[in-house]
Amino acid sequence: MTASFNKCLVKISCIISFFFLISCGGRVPIIPSGVSGTEGLPVEESSFAKFDDLPMPNNSKMNIEKSLLFGSQSDWFGRLNLIVNMSGSKVFDFYRFEMPNFGWKEITSIRSDISLITYERGGRIATVRIDSSSTRGTEVWVTVSPRDAGGNISK
């Protein structure tokens, strides 16, 4: 077996284990966000405040059922789903203003009913998808992944 196959097998095993574990617990709550750090959060919720490389709008709630996160601090990857009690245009402006303060460089953006902003920071790419059509508030998807080093470019 090659080293890349072993890495792939480990990742698949982690994903399967994650889904198995969350299926045992029943309904997963939506967790309030909007704090930087673990201050004020109960112990069981403090792990969700450990993403120190992204701004979180005040009064936002993380939807654990729709989020899939691996790692913590500045090395995490995956997708984060938030419900934000602000208009889509205000959320768009929030991320355009705040992401550079966390070291992210904007690559491209599209402002519409469903807006997209793409950022780069070091060896990672972040895409912020803002959907203002949700009935519960503005839904935000933040997807962070390692940047492809060019080895998977098709010709």
PyMOL commands that set and color helices and strands:
alter all, ss='L'
color gray80, all
select helices_A, chain A and resi 3-24+43-49+64-66+88-102
alter helices_A, ss='H'
color red, helices_A
select strands_A, chain A and resi 30-32+60-63+68-70+77-84+105-110+114-121+124-131+138-146
alter strands_A, ss='S'
color yellow, strands_A
deselect
rebuild
show_as cartoon
